């Protein structure tokens, strides 16, 4: 299952065999980057995070950051992502609730 900005605040349901990708737009030229705050006892495990540039120009640095998760246990948890510049205070910008069945 793939979720993005339009899914902000939603609840997604997964089964133990499923995989979850959270895909968010990121512009590294502006200095803004996404960060995922890992929580203890989460119902999912972070597998990987990658940044992929989109578009023809490498100078615009428009792209997407993706995080890949696998269910860890049956239950519910919240995934929180922060969009910030390294020199400023991060604030939550994207949240989803995950229910693992």
ABEGO torsion letter per residue (X at the ends): XBBBAAABGBBBBBBAABBBBBBBBBBAAAGBBBBBBBBBGBABBBABBBBBBBEABAAAGBBBBBBBBBBABBEBBBBBBBBBBAABBBBBABBBBBBBX
